[in-house]
Protein backbone atom coordinates (compact mmCIF):
# COMPACT_ATOMS: atom_id res chain seq x y z
CA UNK A 1 0.00 0.00 0.00
CA UNK A 2 1.29 3.46 -0.86
CA UNK A 3 1.15 6.45 1.45
CA UNK A 4 -1.75 7.77 -0.67
CA UNK A 5 -3.77 4.68 -1.62
CA UNK A 6 -6.76 6.82 -2.66
CA UNK A 7 -4.82 9.30 -4.76
CA UNK A 8 -6.90 10.46 -7.73
CA UNK A 9 -10.10 9.02 -6.25
CA UNK A 10 -13.33 10.71 -5.20
CA UNK A 11 -15.02 9.84 -1.91
CA UNK A 12 -18.41 11.01 -0.67
CA UNK A 13 -19.30 10.75 3.00
CA UNK A 14 -22.52 11.74 4.75
CA UNK A 15 -22.68 12.92 8.33
CA UNK A 16 -19.21 14.34 7.76
CA UNK A 17 -19.18 17.27 10.17
CA UNK A 18 -18.60 15.46 13.45
CA UNK A 19 -17.83 12.19 15.19
CA UNK A 20 -16.94 9.12 13.16
CA UNK A 21 -17.90 10.88 9.93
CA UNK A 22 -15.51 13.75 10.51
CA UNK A 23 -12.60 11.49 11.42
CA UNK A 24 -13.28 9.27 8.41
CA UNK A 25 -13.39 12.30 6.11
CA UNK A 26 -10.00 13.40 7.42
CA UNK A 27 -8.50 9.96 6.85
CA UNK A 28 -9.96 9.72 3.35
CA UNK A 29 -8.37 13.08 2.53
CA UNK A 30 -5.06 12.05 4.08
CA UNK A 31 -5.16 8.91 1.92
CA UNK A 32 -5.34 11.13 -1.17
CA UNK A 33 -9.06 11.18 -1.97
CA UNK A 34 -10.94 14.32 -2.87
CA UNK A 35 -13.66 14.30 -0.22
CA UNK A 36 -17.24 15.30 -0.99
CA UNK A 37 -18.37 16.06 2.56
CA UNK A 38 -22.12 16.07 3.20
CA UNK A 39 -23.71 17.35 6.42
CA UNK A 40 -26.50 19.64 7.57
CA UNK A 41 -24.26 22.13 9.38
CA UNK A 42 -22.31 24.64 7.31
CA UNK A 43 -20.12 25.59 10.25
CA UNK A 44 -19.11 22.02 10.95
CA UNK A 45 -18.26 21.49 7.29
CA UNK A 46 -16.12 24.62 7.21
CA UNK A 47 -14.20 23.46 10.27
CA UNK A 48 -13.66 20.10 8.58
CA UNK A 49 -12.48 21.82 5.42
CA UNK A 50 -9.91 23.78 7.41
CA UNK A 51 -8.61 20.56 8.96
CA UNK A 52 -8.43 18.83 5.56
CA UNK A 53 -6.51 21.75 4.07
CA UNK A 54 -4.07 21.66 6.97
CA UNK A 55 -3.09 18.09 6.04
CA UNK A 56 -2.77 18.98 2.35
CA UNK A 57 -6.06 17.44 1.28
CA UNK A 58 -9.00 18.77 -0.70
CA UNK A 59 -12.75 18.73 -0.20
CA UNK A 60 -16.03 19.86 -1.65
CA UNK A 61 -18.51 20.94 1.01
CA UNK A 62 -22.18 20.02 0.55
CA UNK A 63 -24.54 21.43 3.20
CA UNK A 64 -27.47 19.09 2.65
CA UNK A 65 -30.01 17.20 4.71
CA UNK A 66 -29.94 13.60 3.46
CA UNK A 67 -33.75 13.58 3.66
CA UNK A 68 -33.65 15.82 0.58
CA UNK A 69 -33.78 13.12 -2.07
CA UNK A 70 -33.89 15.62 -4.92
CA UNK A 71 -30.79 17.24 -3.40
CA UNK A 72 -29.00 13.88 -3.46
CA UNK A 73 -29.95 13.50 -7.12
CA UNK A 74 -28.51 16.94 -7.84
CA UNK A 75 -25.34 16.00 -5.98
CA UNK A 76 -25.04 12.83 -8.04
CA UNK A 77 -25.39 14.87 -11.22
CA UNK A 78 -22.77 17.36 -10.03
CA UNK A 79 -20.32 14.55 -9.26
CA UNK A 80 -20.98 13.06 -12.69
CA UNK A 81 -20.39 16.38 -14.43
CA UNK A 82 -17.16 17.10 -12.54
CA UNK A 83 -15.52 13.67 -12.21
CA UNK A 84 -17.66 11.19 -14.14
CA UNK A 85 -17.42 8.64 -11.35
CA UNK A 86 -17.47 8.04 -7.60
CA UNK A 87 -14.91 5.71 -6.04
CA UNK A 88 -16.04 5.66 -2.41
CA UNK A 89 -19.37 6.13 -0.66
CA UNK A 90 -19.50 6.15 3.15
CA UNK A 91 -23.14 6.29 4.25
CA UNK A 92 -22.64 7.48 7.81
CA UNK A 93 -25.35 10.11 8.34
CA UNK A 94 -28.06 8.98 10.76
CA UNK A 95 -30.14 10.10 13.73
CA UNK A 96 -30.98 8.39 17.01
CA UNK A 97 -34.68 9.14 16.90
CA UNK A 98 -36.89 9.05 19.99
CA UNK A 99 -35.98 6.76 22.90
CA UNK A 100 -39.50 5.85 23.90
CA UNK A 101 -41.99 2.97 24.10
CA UNK A 102 -43.25 2.12 20.63
CA UNK A 103 -46.79 3.11 21.50
CA UNK A 104 -45.70 6.59 22.60
CA UNK A 105 -43.83 7.51 19.42
CA UNK A 106 -45.61 10.03 17.22
CA UNK A 107 -46.07 9.35 13.50
CA UNK A 108 -43.96 12.43 12.76
CA UNK A 109 -41.05 11.09 14.86
CA UNK A 110 -41.32 7.66 13.26
CA UNK A 111 -41.45 9.02 9.72
CA UNK A 112 -38.49 11.33 10.36
CA UNK A 113 -36.30 8.50 11.65
CA UNK A 114 -37.24 6.22 8.76
CA UNK A 115 -36.59 9.03 6.28
CA UNK A 116 -33.06 9.69 7.53
CA UNK A 117 -31.87 6.22 8.52
CA UNK A 118 -33.44 4.17 5.74
CA UNK A 119 -35.04 6.04 2.85
CA UNK A 120 -32.10 8.41 2.50
CA UNK A 121 -29.72 5.44 2.31
CA UNK A 122 -31.74 3.96 -0.56
CA UNK A 123 -31.69 7.35 -2.27
CA UNK A 124 -27.90 7.37 -1.96
CA UNK A 125 -27.77 4.03 -3.76
CA UNK A 126 -30.23 5.22 -6.38
CA UNK A 127 -28.26 8.41 -7.06
CA UNK A 128 -24.71 7.09 -6.76
CA UNK A 129 -24.78 3.52 -8.07
CA UNK A 130 -24.26 4.69 -11.69
CA UNK A 131 -21.24 6.68 -10.49
CA UNK A 132 -19.78 3.80 -8.48
CA UNK A 133 -20.23 1.61 -11.56
CA UNK A 134 -17.87 3.96 -13.43
CA UNK A 135 -15.07 3.35 -10.91
CA UNK A 136 -12.59 0.52 -11.40
CA UNK A 137 -12.95 -0.22 -7.68
CA UNK A 138 -16.13 1.30 -6.26
CA UNK A 139 -16.45 0.93 -2.51
CA UNK A 140 -19.57 1.51 -0.39
CA UNK A 141 -19.66 1.33 3.41
CA UNK A 142 -22.94 1.62 5.31
CA UNK A 143 -22.67 2.41 9.02
CA UNK A 144 -24.98 0.12 10.98
CA UNK A 145 -25.32 -0.52 14.72
CA UNK A 146 -25.47 -3.37 17.19
CA UNK A 147 -28.90 -2.00 18.09
CA UNK A 148 -30.12 -3.52 14.81
CA UNK A 149 -30.02 -7.02 16.28
CA UNK A 150 -30.15 -6.48 20.05
CA UNK A 151 -33.72 -5.17 20.11
CA UNK A 152 -33.40 -3.11 23.26
CA UNK A 153 -36.60 -1.77 24.81
CA UNK A 154 -37.42 1.84 23.85
CA UNK A 155 -34.93 1.92 20.95
CA UNK A 156 -37.56 0.90 18.38
CA UNK A 157 -37.17 3.49 15.59
CA UNK A 158 -33.37 3.37 15.63
CA UNK A 159 -33.17 -0.44 15.90
CA UNK A 160 -35.77 -1.04 13.20
CA UNK A 161 -34.24 1.39 10.71
CA UNK A 162 -30.73 0.04 11.25
CA UNK A 163 -31.98 -3.54 10.80
CA UNK A 164 -33.61 -2.48 7.54
CA UNK A 165 -30.38 -0.74 6.53
CA UNK A 166 -28.54 -4.05 6.98
CA UNK A 167 -30.93 -5.71 4.54
CA UNK A 168 -30.68 -2.81 2.11
CA UNK A 169 -26.87 -2.89 2.03
CA UNK A 170 -26.68 -6.67 1.75
CA UNK A 171 -29.17 -6.62 -1.12
CA UNK A 172 -27.04 -4.00 -2.89
CA UNK A 173 -23.95 -6.13 -2.27
CA UNK A 174 -25.67 -9.15 -3.85
CA UNK A 175 -26.77 -7.11 -6.85
CA UNK A 176 -23.24 -5.82 -7.46
CA UNK A 177 -21.34 -8.99 -6.59
CA UNK A 178 -20.20 -9.50 -10.20
CA UNK A 179 -19.07 -5.90 -10.61
CA UNK A 180 -16.02 -3.98 -9.34
CA UNK A 181 -18.18 -2.56 -6.52
CA UNK A 182 -17.66 -3.91 -3.00
CA UNK A 183 -20.36 -3.16 -0.42
CA UNK A 184 -19.97 -3.75 3.32
CA UNK A 185 -21.56 -2.83 6.62
CA UNK A 186 -19.78 -1.38 9.62
CA UNK A 187 -20.78 -1.67 13.28
CA UNK A 188 -18.83 0.85 15.42
CA UNK A 189 -20.05 -0.31 18.82
CA UNK A 190 -19.99 2.10 21.80
CA UNK A 191 -17.90 5.10 20.74
CA UNK A 192 -17.55 8.59 22.22
CA UNK A 193 -19.85 10.60 19.95
CA UNK A 194 -22.64 13.11 20.40
CA UNK A 195 -25.22 10.47 19.43
CA UNK A 196 -23.91 8.14 22.13
CA UNK A 197 -24.13 10.96 24.65
CA UNK A 198 -27.71 11.60 23.59
CA UNK A 199 -28.59 7.92 23.96
CA UNK A 200 -26.72 7.36 27.23
CA UNK A 201 -26.76 10.70 29.09
CA UNK A 202 -25.53 9.18 32.37
CA UNK A 203 -22.50 7.48 30.84
CA UNK A 204 -19.00 8.79 31.50
CA UNK A 205 -17.62 9.62 28.03
CA UNK A 206 -14.08 9.16 29.34
CA UNK A 207 -14.76 5.41 29.50
CA UNK A 208 -15.38 5.23 25.75
CA UNK A 209 -13.00 5.04 22.82
CA UNK A 210 -12.94 8.05 20.52
CA UNK A 211 -13.99 7.95 16.86
CA UNK A 212 -10.48 7.72 15.42
CA UNK A 213 -10.25 3.91 15.62
CA UNK A 214 -13.55 3.24 13.86
CA UNK A 215 -12.58 5.78 11.21
CA UNK A 216 -9.39 3.86 10.48
CA UNK A 217 -11.39 0.64 10.13
CA UNK A 218 -13.85 2.31 7.74
CA UNK A 219 -10.97 3.66 5.67
CA UNK A 220 -9.61 0.12 5.28
CA UNK A 221 -12.96 -0.95 3.79
CA UNK A 222 -12.71 1.88 1.23
CA UNK A 223 -9.40 0.86 -0.31
CA UNK A 224 -9.15 -0.52 -3.86
CA UNK A 225 -7.57 -3.77 -2.67
CA UNK A 226 -10.68 -4.80 -0.67
CA UNK A 227 -12.10 -8.02 -2.10
CA UNK A 228 -14.84 -8.88 0.43
CA UNK A 229 -18.41 -7.80 -0.18
CA UNK A 230 -21.69 -8.34 1.64
CA UNK A 231 -19.94 -8.56 5.00
CA UNK A 232 -20.07 -6.64 8.26
CA UNK A 233 -17.02 -5.29 10.06
CA UNK A 234 -17.75 -5.56 13.77
CA UNK A 235 -15.45 -3.00 15.36
CA UNK A 236 -15.81 -4.23 18.97
CA UNK A 237 -14.39 -7.63 17.91
CA UNK A 238 -12.24 -6.26 15.03
CA UNK A 239 -13.60 -8.88 12.64
CA UNK A 240 -15.00 -8.79 9.11
CA UNK A 241 -17.51 -11.59 8.77
CA UNK A 242 -20.55 -12.81 6.93
CA UNK A 243 -23.52 -10.96 8.33
CA UNK A 244 -25.14 -12.57 11.31
CA UNK A 245 -26.05 -11.37 14.73
CA UNK A 246 -22.55 -10.74 16.19
CA UNK A 247 -22.07 -11.70 19.82
N, C-alpha and C positions, 0 to 999 in steps of 0.2 A: 504494500500500500504506500502511495506517495504521501507527502505532507499535505497535498491538496487533492484528495481523491474525488472531490466534486467540482473540480475546476472546469469551467465552461458549461456547467449545468444550472438549471433553474429549479428552485424549490419553493413551493407555496406551503405556508403553515398558517392555520387558523388558531385563534386564541393566543396570538403571538406577543401580547404586550406584557404578560406577567407569568410567573410560575414556571412550570415545565415548558410551556410554549416559548417563553422568552429565552430560556436557557438553550432550548433546542435550536431556535433561530440563530443564536450567537454561534453555536457549534456548526450549523450548516454553513454560515458565512465564513467561519474560520477554515472550514474544509474546502472553500473555494466556490461554493454555490452563490449565485445571485438569489437573494431571498425576497420572495413576495410575501410580505408580512401582513396578515389580515387580523384586525381586532376592532372592537367598537370604539376604543378610546384613542383619540388623536394624540393626546399627551403621552400616553404610554408608548405609542408607536414612535413618536419623536425621540423619546429617551432611548428606545431600542436602537433606532437609527444612529444616534450618537455613539452608542456602544459598538455597533457594527463598524462604523467608520474608524473608530479608534483602533480596531484590530486589522484594518486594511480591507474590510469587506464592503459589499455593496447591497443595497436593498431598495425595493419599491414598497412604499407604505400604502396600505389600502384600508382606510377607515370604513368598515362595513359590518353590519349585523348579519350573521350568517342566516338569519331567518329571511333575509331579502333574497329570495331565489332569483329574481330578475337581475339583481346586482351580481350574483355569482355567475349568471350567464354573461353579463357584460364583462366581468373579470376574465372569464374564459376566452371571450373574443379578443380582449386586449392582449392577453398572453399569446394567443395565436398570431395576432398581427405583429407583435414585437419579436417573438422568438420562434413561433411555429411549432412549439412543443412544450411539454412540461416533464421534467425528469423525476421530481419528487413531490408527493403530496403528503403532508402530515395533518390529519384531521384531528385536531386537539381541542378546538373550541367546544365548550359544553357548559351547562349550568347545573347546579345541585337540585333546583326545584324545591317545593315545599317538603319539609320533614313533618309529616302529619298522618294520622290514620286515613286510609283510603276514602272512607266515607265522609271525611271532613274537607277533602280537597275540592276546590271550586273548578268548574269546567275551564275557566280562563287559565288557572294555574296549570291544569293538566295539559291543555292545548299548547301553552307556551313551552313547557318542558319537552313535549313531543316534537314541537317545531324545531327547537334548537338541537336537541340531542339525537334526533332520528331523521326527520324530514330534511333538515339542512345537510346531513351527511349523504343522503341519497342525491340531493341536488348537486353536491360536490362531485359525486361520481358521474352524474348526468352531464355536467358542464365540462369536466376535466378528463374523462376517459378518452375522448378523441385526441387530446393533447398528450396524455401518457402513452397512447398508442404510437405516437410519432417519435418517442424516445427509444433509443437502443437498449435502455435498461430502466424502464419506468418503475418507480417504487412508491407504494402507498402504505401508510401506517395509520391505523385508526386507534385512537386512545380509548380503551375500554375501562373496566373497573371490576374489582372483585365483588362489588355489590351486585353485579349482574347475575351471579349464581348463588350468593349467600342469602338472598331474600330476607333481609332484616326487617323487623317491624318498623313501620312509619317511613321507610325509604322507597315507597312504591313507585312514584314517577321516575326517580333516578334509576332504580334497579330495573324497571321494565324497559325503559328506553335504552339502557346500556345492553341489556340482553338482546333486544331487537337489533342494536348496532352490531353485536357479534354476528348475528345471522346475516345481516346485510353485507358485512365485510367478507365473510366466508363465502357467500354466494358470488360476490364479485371476484374473489380469488378463484373460484371454480370456473367462472366464465372466462377468465383470462389466463388459465393455467397453461395453455399452449401458445402464449404470446410472451414477449419480453417483459411483461409487467409482473411484478411480484407484490402480493398484497398480504399484509400481516396485521395482527392485533397486538396491542401493548397494554398490559396491566401494571400501572405504577405502584400499586399498594399504598400504604400510608406514608405520605410525603408532606413536608412542611410547605403548604400552599394556602392561599386565601380561602379556597373552597374547603379545604380540610378544616380550617379554623371556623368557618361558617357551620360545618357539619358537626364538629366536636368542640364547642366553645369552652368546655372545661379542661381541655387537654393542654398539657404543657408543650408548646411548640419546640422547646429545646430538646425534647426527647425524640424528635423526628428527624430523619434525614432530609437534607435540602434537595431541590430539584435538579441539581447538577448531574447526579448519578443516573437518574432516569433519562435525562437528556442525552447523555453519552450512549445509553443503550438504544434509544430511538435512532440516533445518528447511525449506529451500526446497521440498523435495518434499512437505511436509506442508501447504502453504498451499492455501486454497480455490481460488486462481486457476490451479493446476496443471491442464493439459489432457492431458498425455502419460500414457500407461499402457502397461504391458508393455515398459518400457525399463529399461536399466541406466545409472545414473550412475557413471561411472568417475572416481573422484576424482583419481588420478594425472594424468589428461589433462584433467580438468575438463570432461568431455563427457557429455551425456545422449544415448544412442543406442539403436537397435534392438539387442537382445541378440545378440551374437556373441562370439567369443573376442577380447577387446580385445588390442591389441599390448602 
